Amino acid sequence: MKYIIIFLLIPFFLLSQDYSHIYNDVKKIPNKKYSSINELHSTIIKSHYSDTEKVYAFAKFITDKIAYGKRARTPLNTINTMEGVCQDYTELFQELCKISSIENNFVTGMGVAGFGQIGEYYSNHAWNVVKLDGRYVIFDLTWASGYGSGDSFRREFKPKYFNPKPEEFIRDHFPDDTKWQLLENPISKKDYINAPFYDPEFKNLSLKNAIVRDSEIEITFNSSENFSSCWFFKWKLNEYGSAKAERLDYEKNGDLYKVKIVEVNPGAYKYHLSFGSKTNETVTKNADGTIRKSWTYDPSSIKFILVTPNYVVTKPSIYDKKDPWGLIEAYHYLFYKNDFNFFKTLNPNTSIRSLDNIKYSKSLSKSLKAWYGNYRNFYTSMRGGDIYYKIDNFRVILSLKEDGYTFKELQRETLRLGKSGYGVKELQKIFGLVQTGNFDKQLEYKVKIYQQKKGLKVDGIVGGNTYISLGI
């Protein structure tokens, strides 16, 4: 029985421990240049620190000192420039723990922060999982340190990213390796990328999908919060900036809340529901002796996309061939609709006579079958001045000419473990696997066997030579 009691107390200790004394020690460390990570390690820790205290000291030091900005590339450069990206935060933390012989795992995966990441998986983030007192503990030092990048970085410590509960952390962090979910029942990648964004105050949320294809929706949830108001913000799908807040009625029965939304205008919209609880009441006595009460509101949010059933994606009427940002929507649309006339409008001097003559165009069009007008407002520069737009598992490559950017070619993306999309489904079909669209270890194994038989490099990665051998 004693062993059972000790086991149950460990998680409580880690969750409830007050580390303010550690944070105060860290705060006193002056900024300086270090000759080695060992020197930094000796500066941070004190002889009486436990392993747990060391870990929290390392973590707080990094979040206090490092600003999100340019890639530092080495842990020593990270601390000496006091700048880095998520990989740099993670590697520095890992290196400090290594010196103290503390297991610290570098975890890669997807960190979700906005509407543009709904429905698509891409590994864009890194964080740590540290083993303390026999259990694994999550740390995301990048998100804990603040927000913004470079000159716009604003330091704002967010302690919820120090040892968050796995079931809450999974709402906006999905590891490439399922074991680092640290959940008894791991969720699938498909469920993750299609889930709505919502704060932990909402329990038993009835909204399961981030993309609602209906003009009416009723949302229910339970919450221990005593919400006193609900407002909603709405944008057209690819609009950004501020939006007018409108009050939304809701029903409350005990801790059960219900809200209904009816969209009368056909379209695709981003919805942000904000439920507020009154906090910090302020009482002010006016000059005439009357009393005025005011409160601040602590909002909790639910975010999703609503696409009405009768919505039809329209051809872009505004585009700029000389702006690399100006053609992203246009190329999504033309391959979605197989609109060769629009292609010729964008490329009047083309020698191409049909979209079918473009290698991979049929596969790209099939990948856009369920497209509702969403796209990542992002392009990548290539050597020689070319750029590309990533659409699913394909790259639309454009070259800069006198009259602006013109179509050059389509390329398939290199696919490997952790990737997802229509191109992965095509591979799974070739190898006789269930077409989940997720590049898992089973597909990797099949690829390696194929590469071995064909005398190719056996790495489980599907790139140029493997594509050529497969005939796709």
C-alpha positions in Angstrom: 0.0 0.0 0.0 2.8 2.4 0.7 4.1 2.1 -2.8 0.7 2.9 -4.2 0.5 6.1 -2.1 3.9 7.3 -3.2 3.0 6.7 -6.9 -0.2 8.8 -6.6 1.6 11.6 -4.8 4.2 12.2 -7.5 1.9 13.8 -10.1 0.3 16.0 -7.5 3.7 17.2 -6.3 4.8 18.1 -9.9 1.5 19.9 -10.6 1.2 21.8 -7.3 4.8 22.7 -6.5 5.6 26.4 -6.1 8.7 27.3 -8.1 8.7 31.0 -7.3 11.9 30.7 -5.3 13.6 29.1 -8.4 12.2 31.9 -10.6 13.6 34.5 -8.2 17.0 32.9 -8.4 16.8 32.9 -12.2 15.8 36.5 -12.3 19.0 37.6 -10.6 21.2 36.1 -13.3 22.7 39.0 -15.4 22.9 38.9 -19.2 26.4 37.9 -20.4 28.2 36.0 -23.1 29.1 32.4 -22.3 32.0 30.4 -23.6 30.2 27.1 -23.3 26.8 25.5 -22.3 28.6 24.0 -19.3 29.4 27.5 -18.1 25.7 28.5 -18.5 24.6 25.3 -16.7 26.9 26.1 -13.7 25.5 29.7 -13.6 21.8 28.6 -13.5 21.8 25.7 -11.0 22.5 25.7 -7.3 24.0 22.8 -5.4 20.8 22.2 -3.4 18.5 22.0 -6.4 16.6 18.8 -7.1 16.4 17.5 -10.6 12.8 18.9 -10.8 14.1 22.3 -9.6 16.9 22.2 -12.1 14.5 21.6 -15.0 12.2 24.5 -14.0 15.2 26.8 -13.6 16.5 25.9 -17.1 13.0 26.4 -18.5 12.4 29.7 -16.8 15.9 31.0 -17.7 15.3 30.3 -21.4 11.8 31.8 -21.5 13.2 34.9 -19.7 16.2 35.4 -21.9 15.4 34.1 -25.4 13.3 36.1 -27.9 11.6 34.5 -30.9 13.4 35.6 -34.0 16.2 34.3 -36.3 17.4 30.7 -36.3 20.5 30.4 -34.0 21.5 26.9 -35.1 23.5 26.0 -31.9 22.6 26.1 -28.2 25.6 28.4 -27.5 24.6 30.8 -30.2 21.0 30.8 -28.9 22.0 32.1 -25.5 24.7 34.5 -26.7 22.4 36.1 -29.3 19.4 35.7 -27.0 17.3 34.9 -30.0 16.1 31.8 -31.8 13.2 29.7 -33.2 11.3 26.9 -31.5 14.1 24.4 -32.5 16.6 26.6 -30.7 14.6 26.9 -27.5 14.1 23.1 -27.5 17.8 22.2 -28.2 19.1 24.6 -25.6 16.8 23.1 -23.0 17.7 19.6 -24.0 21.5 20.4 -23.8 21.2 21.8 -20.3 19.3 18.8 -19.1 21.8 16.5 -20.7 24.6 18.0 -18.6 22.5 17.2 -15.5 21.8 13.6 -16.8 18.1 14.4 -17.0 16.2 12.7 -19.9 14.8 15.5 -22.2 13.2 14.5 -25.5 13.1 16.7 -28.5 9.6 16.5 -29.9 8.5 17.7 -33.3 4.9 18.2 -34.5 2.2 20.6 -35.4 1.4 23.7 -33.3 -2.0 25.1 -34.2 -2.5 28.9 -33.7 -5.0 30.1 -36.3 -7.8 29.5 -38.8 -5.4 29.0 -41.6 -4.2 25.7 -40.1 -7.6 24.0 -40.1 -7.8 20.8 -42.1 -4.1 20.6 -43.0 -1.3 18.9 -41.2 2.3 20.1 -41.4 5.0 19.6 -38.9 5.9 23.2 -38.0 6.9 23.2 -34.3 9.1 21.7 -31.6 8.9 21.3 -27.9 10.2 19.0 -25.1 9.1 16.1 -23.0 11.2 15.7 -19.8 11.2 12.7 -17.5 10.9 13.7 -13.9 10.4 11.4 -10.9 9.4 8.5 -13.3 6.8 10.4 -15.4 7.0 12.4 -18.5 6.3 16.2 -18.3 5.6 18.5 -21.3 7.3 21.9 -21.8 6.8 24.3 -24.7 9.3 27.1 -23.9 8.6 28.9 -27.2 4.9 29.4 -26.5 5.6 30.0 -22.8 8.0 32.9 -23.6 5.7 35.3 -25.4 4.3 36.1 -28.8 5.4 37.7 -32.1 8.8 37.6 -33.8 11.9 39.7 -34.2 11.4 43.3 -33.4 7.7 42.6 -32.7 8.4 39.9 -30.1 6.6 40.7 -26.8 7.7 38.7 -23.8 4.8 37.4 -21.8 5.4 34.4 -19.6 2.7 31.8 -19.9 3.1 29.2 -17.2 0.4 26.9 -18.7 3.0 25.6 -21.1 5.2 24.4 -18.2 3.8 20.9 -17.4 0.4 21.2 -19.1 -2.0 18.3 -18.8 -1.6 16.2 -21.9 -5.4 16.2 -22.6 -5.3 20.0 -22.7 -2.0 20.3 -24.5 -3.2 18.1 -27.4 -5.8 20.8 -28.3 -3.1 22.8 -30.1 0.0 20.5 -30.2 0.1 17.3 -32.2 3.4 15.3 -32.0 4.7 13.5 -35.1 5.3 10.5 -32.9 2.0 9.4 -31.3 3.7 8.2 -28.1 4.4 11.8 -27.1 0.7 12.6 -26.9 1.0 11.0 -23.4 -2.6 10.0 -23.6 -4.2 6.7 -22.6 -6.3 6.9 -25.8 -4.3 8.8 -28.4 -6.3 10.8 -31.0 -5.8 10.5 -34.7 -4.2 13.0 -36.9 -7.4 13.3 -38.9 -9.4 14.2 -35.8 -6.8 16.7 -34.7 -6.6 18.8 -37.9 -10.3 18.8 -38.2 -11.1 19.8 -34.6 -12.3 23.3 -33.7 -10.2 25.6 -31.6 -11.6 26.1 -28.1 -10.4 26.9 -24.6 -10.3 24.3 -21.8 -13.2 26.0 -20.0 -15.5 24.3 -22.5 -16.3 20.7 -21.5 -18.2 18.1 -23.6 -18.3 20.5 -26.6 -20.8 19.2 -29.1 -18.9 20.9 -32.0 -16.6 18.2 -33.2 -15.5 19.5 -36.6 -13.8 22.8 -37.3 -15.5 23.0 -40.7 -19.3 23.1 -40.5 -21.0 22.7 -43.8 -24.4 24.0 -42.9 -26.2 27.3 -42.6 -27.5 26.5 -39.1 -25.6 25.1 -36.1 -26.5 24.5 -32.4 -23.5 24.2 -30.0 -23.8 22.9 -26.5 -21.1 22.5 -23.8 -20.7 22.3 -20.1 -18.6 24.8 -18.1 -17.9 25.5 -14.4 -17.4 29.2 -15.5 -20.4 31.5 -14.8 -20.4 33.1 -18.2 -22.4 36.4 -18.3 -22.2 37.3 -22.0 -21.5 35.9 -25.5 -20.3 37.8 -28.5 -19.3 36.6 -31.9 -16.9 37.9 -34.5 -17.2 36.9 -38.2 -14.9 37.3 -41.2 -15.3 36.1 -44.7 -13.0 33.1 -45.2 -9.9 34.9 -46.4 -10.4 38.3 -44.8 -8.2 39.5 -41.9 -8.1 42.4 -39.5 -10.6 43.6 -37.0 -14.3 42.6 -37.0 -17.4 44.0 -35.4 -18.5 42.2 -32.2 -22.1 41.3 -32.1 -24.0 39.9 -29.1 -25.2 36.4 -29.4 -28.1 35.0 -27.2 -27.5 31.7 -25.4 -29.4 29.4 -23.0 -28.0 28.3 -19.6 -29.3 25.5 -17.5 -27.0 24.8 -14.5 -23.6 24.3 -16.1 -25.1 23.4 -19.5 -24.9 26.1 -22.2 -26.6 26.2 -25.6 -26.1 28.7 -28.5 -27.5 28.7 -32.0 -26.1 30.3 -35.1 -28.1 30.9 -38.3 -26.2 32.2 -41.3 -28.5 33.7 -43.9 -25.9 34.9 -46.4 -24.3 32.2 -48.6 -20.6 32.0 -48.2 -17.6 30.6 -46.2 -16.9 32.4 -42.9 -14.6 32.3 -39.9 -16.5 32.4 -36.6 -15.1 33.4 -33.3 -17.4 33.0 -30.3 -16.3 34.7 -27.1 -17.9 33.9 -23.8 -17.1 36.3 -21.0 -17.1 36.0 -17.2 -17.2 39.1 -15.0 -14.0 39.6 -13.0 -12.3 42.4 -10.9 -15.4 44.4 -10.0 -14.6 48.1 -9.6 -16.9 50.5 -7.7 -16.6 54.2 -8.5 -18.4 57.0 -6.7 -19.5 59.7 -9.1 -19.5 63.4 -8.3 -23.3 63.4 -7.7 -22.9 60.7 -5.1 -24.2 57.8 -7.3 -22.3 54.6 -7.5 -21.0 53.1 -10.8 -19.9 49.5 -11.0 -17.7 48.1 -13.8 -16.0 44.8 -14.5 -13.3 43.4 -16.6 -14.1 40.3 -18.7 -12.0 37.2 -19.0 -13.0 35.7 -22.4 -13.0 32.1 -23.4 -13.2 31.3 -27.1 -14.5 28.8 -29.7 -13.3 29.1 -33.3 -14.6 27.3 -36.4 -15.3 27.8 -40.1 -18.9 27.7 -41.4 -19.5 27.0 -45.1 -23.2 27.3 -46.3 -24.5 24.4 -48.4 -25.3 26.6 -51.4 -22.0 28.4 -51.4 -20.0 28.4 -54.7 -16.4 29.4 -54.8 -16.1 32.2 -57.3 -13.2 33.0 -59.6 -10.8 35.6 -58.1 -11.5 39.0 -59.7 -8.4 40.7 -58.2 -4.9 39.3 -58.6 -1.5 40.8 -59.2 1.0 39.0 -61.4 3.9 41.1 -60.2 3.2 40.4 -56.6 4.3 36.9 -55.4 1.4 37.0 -52.9 -1.1 38.0 -55.6 -1.6 34.7 -57.4 -2.0 32.2 -54.5 -5.8 32.1 -54.6 -5.9 32.2 -58.4 -3.8 29.0 -58.8 -5.9 27.2 -56.2 -9.1 28.2 -58.1 -7.9 27.2 -61.6 -6.8 23.7 -60.6 -9.9 23.3 -58.5 -12.2 24.2 -61.4 -9.8 22.9 -64.2 -10.3 26.3 -65.7 -7.9 26.4 -68.7 -9.3 29.8 -69.9 -8.3 31.3 -66.6 -4.9 29.6 -66.8 -4.4 31.3 -70.2 -5.5 34.7 -68.8 -2.7 34.3 -66.2 -0.3 32.9 -68.8 -1.1 34.5 -72.2 2.1 33.4 -73.8 1.9 29.7 -72.7 2.4 26.9 -75.2 0.4 24.5 -73.1 -2.9 23.5 -74.8 -4.7 21.9 -71.9 -4.4 21.5 -68.2 -4.3 17.7 -68.8 -0.9 18.3 -70.5 0.6 19.5 -67.2 2.2 16.7 -65.3 0.4 15.9 -62.0 -2.5 18.4 -62.7 -5.2 15.6 -62.5 -3.9 14.6 -59.1 -3.7 18.2 -57.9 -7.3 18.8 -59.1 -8.5 15.6 -57.2 -6.8 16.9 -54.1 -8.9 20.1 -54.3 -12.2 18.3 -54.8 -13.6 19.4 -51.4 -12.0 22.9 -51.6 -14.2 25.7 -50.2 -11.9 28.6 -50.9 -9.3 28.2 -48.2 -5.6 28.6 -48.8 -2.4 29.4 -46.9 -1.3 33.0 -47.7 2.3 31.8 -48.1 4.9 31.3 -50.7 8.5 30.0 -50.8 11.4 31.5 -52.7 13.6 29.2 -54.7 17.0 29.5 -56.2 17.1 31.5 -59.5 14.2 33.7 -58.5 11.4 31.1 -58.9 8.7 30.8 -56.2 6.2 28.1 -55.3 2.9 27.7 -53.7 2.3 24.6 -51.7 -1.1 23.0 -52.4 -1.7 19.7 -50.6 1.3 17.5 -51.6 2.2 19.5 -54.7 4.2 22.6 -55.5 2.9 25.1 -58.1 6.2 26.7 -59.4 6.2 30.1 -61.0 9.0 32.1 -62.7 9.4 35.8 -62.8 9.1 37.3 -66.3 8.8 40.8 -67.6 5.0 40.7 -67.3 5.1 39.1 -63.8 5.0 35.6 -62.4 4.1 32.9 -64.9 3.5 29.2 -64.6 6.6 26.9 -64.9 5.6 23.4 -63.7 4.0 21.3 -61.0 6.2 19.2 -58.7 5.3 16.5 -56.2 6.4 17.2 -52.6 8.9 14.8 -51.1 6.9 12.5 -48.8 8.0 10.9 -45.6 6.8 9.7 -42.2 4.5 12.3 -40.7 3.3 13.8 -44.0 -0.4 13.8 -45.0 -2.5 14.6 -48.0 -3.8 13.4 -51.3 -0.3 12.4 -52.6 0.0 10.1 -49.6 -3.3 8.5 -50.5 -2.0 7.8 -54.0 1.0 6.0 -52.5 -1.2 4.0 -50.1 -3.3 2.9 -53.1 -0.2 1.8 -55.0 1.0 -0.3 -52.0 -2.5 -1.8 -51.3 -3.0 0.0 -48.0 -6.0 1.7 -46.5 -6.1 5.3 -47.9 -6.0 7.4 -44.8 -3.9 10.1 -46.3 -1.4 9.9 -43.4 2.2 8.7 -44.0 2.5 6.2 -41.2 5.1 3.6 -40.3 3.2 0.9 -42.3 3.6 2.9 -45.5 7.2 3.7 -44.6 7.9 0.0 -44.3 6.3 -0.7 -47.7 8.3 2.0 -49.3 11.6 0.6 -47.8 10.8 -2.9 -49.1 10.1 -1.4 -52.6 13.2 0.7 -52.6 15.3 -2.4 -51.6 13.9 -4.4 -54.4 14.5 -1.7 -57.0 18.1 -0.9 -55.9 17.2 2.5 -54.6 18.3 4.2 -51.5 16.4 2.6 -48.6 15.2 5.4 -46.4 11.4 5.2 -46.6 11.3 8.7 -48.2 9.5 9.2 -51.5 11.4 11.7 -53.6 12.6 12.1 -57.2 14.1 8.6 -57.9 11.4 6.7 -56.0 8.7 8.7 -57.8 10.3 7.9 -61.2 10.5 4.2 -60.4 6.8 4.2 -59.3 5.9 5.9 -62.5 4.1 8.8 -60.8 
